[in-house]
């Protein structure tokens, strides 16, 4: 994780944001009042989706069970099929 101060972030804001987006890297920004983390929108959305899925009762177990299922036993996707 890259680290910078708020002063340096101000000087290099455009470049820093482009790096965060391009390389999905995080930046810890330190200030007198504490620290903040700068992340890409893609990473943020991934975190939010993970939190949402973990909030659904039984979802984590369902995902783990599916990961253990042999690929040969998985149902085939049929375009237009109703779930």
Secondary structure, DSSP 8 states (H G I E B T S, - for coil): -EEEEHHHHHHTHHHHHHHHHHH---EEEEETTEEEEE--HHHHHHHHHHHHHHHSTTHHHHHHHHHHS-GGGS----TT---
